[in-house]
Amino acid sequence: NGCMGRFYTIDSANERLPEVRAILERLREQRAELIALREELHARRQPPETTANDRPAERAPEGRRARAASEAEELRLRMRGVIDQMEAAVQQLVDWDISLRDIESGLVDFPALANGRQIWLCWRLGEDQIGWWHELEAGFAGRRPLIDLA
């Protein structure tokens, strides 16, 4: 994205880290929760087993079918709620001009300037502070220690 709003210094990026860390930890938990809910919903959609008297379960009592449908609907509502929370968290990062690269590893990039050219300051969950950077078109694999910026 060629026209970034703000640029971070190493200090200003480090100052923002506690808030960013909290958002990323929450996003990671929500992602795991979403996967679990999706698996649970998927499990409920499996073809019904036959009942004890060997009749297909779709001829099971209405009550059981209705209950299964309402449980599935509840799961879908919970998934929607988690997705809404995740979207709000991602939007907060966008508002700060921080690029979310990967939820699971908690990888983000902060736009910065080095000698007049745009770079990314690179950070991920588990790191104490900003210690890496990379060129705009380089990804995580191309990241280099900050001392190389000097």
C-alpha positions in Angstrom: 0.0 0.0 0.0 1.9 2.9 -1.4 0.4 5.7 0.6 0.7 5.0 4.3 -0.7 7.4 6.8 1.8 7.6 9.6 5.3 6.4 10.1 6.6 5.0 13.3 10.0 5.5 14.9 11.5 2.5 16.7 10.5 4.3 20.0 6.9 5.0 19.0 6.5 1.4 17.7 7.8 0.1 21.0 5.4 2.4 22.9 2.5 0.9 21.0 3.6 -2.7 21.6 1.7 -3.4 24.9 -1.7 -2.5 23.2 -0.7 -4.4 20.0 0.4 -7.4 22.0 -3.0 -7.5 23.9 -4.9 -7.3 20.6 -2.8 -10.0 19.0 -3.1 -12.4 22.0 -6.9 -11.9 21.9 -7.1 -12.4 18.1 -5.1 -15.6 18.5 -7.6 -16.9 21.2 -10.6 -15.9 19.1 -9.1 -17.6 16.0 -8.8 -20.8 18.0 -12.3 -20.4 19.3 -13.7 -19.9 15.8 -11.9 -23.0 14.6 -13.4 -25.0 17.5 -16.9 -23.6 16.8 -16.6 -24.4 13.1 -15.5 -28.0 13.9 -18.4 -28.4 16.3 -20.9 -27.1 13.7 -19.4 -29.4 11.1 -19.7 -32.4 13.4 -23.4 -31.6 13.8 -23.9 -31.6 10.1 -22.6 -35.2 9.6 -25.1 -37.6 8.1 -27.4 -38.8 11.0 -26.7 -42.3 12.3 -29.6 -44.7 12.3 -31.6 -45.0 15.5 -31.7 -48.2 17.6 -34.7 -49.6 15.7 -32.7 -49.2 12.5 -34.8 -46.4 11.1 -32.9 -43.5 9.6 -32.5 -40.7 12.2 -34.1 -38.1 9.9 -37.3 -39.8 10.9 -36.4 -39.0 14.5 -38.9 -37.1 16.6 -39.5 -33.5 15.5 -38.2 -32.3 18.9 -34.7 -33.7 18.4 -34.5 -32.3 14.9 -35.6 -28.9 16.1 -33.2 -29.0 19.0 -30.3 -29.9 16.6 -31.3 -27.0 14.3 -31.4 -24.5 17.2 -28.1 -25.7 18.5 -26.6 -25.2 15.1 -28.1 -21.8 14.9 -26.7 -20.9 18.3 -23.2 -22.1 17.1 -23.5 -19.9 14.0 -24.5 -16.9 16.2 -21.5 -17.5 18.5 -19.2 -17.7 15.4 -20.7 -14.4 14.1 -20.0 -12.8 17.5 -16.4 -14.0 17.4 -15.9 -12.8 13.9 -17.3 -9.4 14.7 -14.9 -9.0 17.7 -12.0 -10.1 15.4 -13.0 -7.6 12.8 -13.1 -4.8 15.4 -9.6 -5.8 16.6 -8.2 -5.8 13.1 -9.8 -2.4 12.4 -8.0 -1.0 15.5 -4.7 -2.1 13.9 -5.7 -0.6 10.6 -6.6 2.7 12.4 -3.0 2.7 13.8 -1.6 2.0 10.3 -0.2 -1.3 11.5 -0.3 -4.2 9.0 -1.4 -7.6 10.4 0.6 -10.3 8.6 -0.4 -13.5 10.5 -2.8 -14.0 13.4 -1.4 -17.4 14.6 2.2 -16.2 15.1 1.1 -12.6 16.0 3.1 -11.0 13.2 2.7 -7.3 12.4 4.6 -4.6 10.5 4.8 -0.9 11.4 5.4 1.5 8.6 8.7 3.5 9.1 11.2 5.7 7.2 14.9 4.9 7.0 17.0 7.5 5.2 13.9 8.8 3.5 12.7 5.5 2.1 9.8 3.4 3.4 10.5 0.2 5.3 8.6 -2.0 7.7 9.5 -2.4 11.3 8.7 -6.1 12.0 7.5 -7.6 15.3 5.7 -10.8 16.4 4.3 -12.1 19.7 7.0 -13.4 22.0 9.5 -10.7 21.1 10.3 -8.1 23.8 10.5 -5.2 21.5 11.0 -4.1 17.9 14.2 -5.8 16.8 13.8 -6.3 13.1 12.9 -4.5 9.8 12.5 -5.4 6.2 12.1 -3.8 2.8 8.5 -3.0 1.7 8.4 -5.9 -0.8 10.3 -8.4 1.5 8.3 -10.5 3.9 9.2 -12.1 7.2 11.9 -14.2 5.6 13.7 -11.1 4.5 13.8 -9.4 7.9 17.1 -8.1 9.2 18.2 -6.9 12.6 17.8 -3.2 13.3 21.5 -2.7 13.6 21.7 -3.2 9.8 19.7 0.1 9.5 22.5 2.2 10.8 
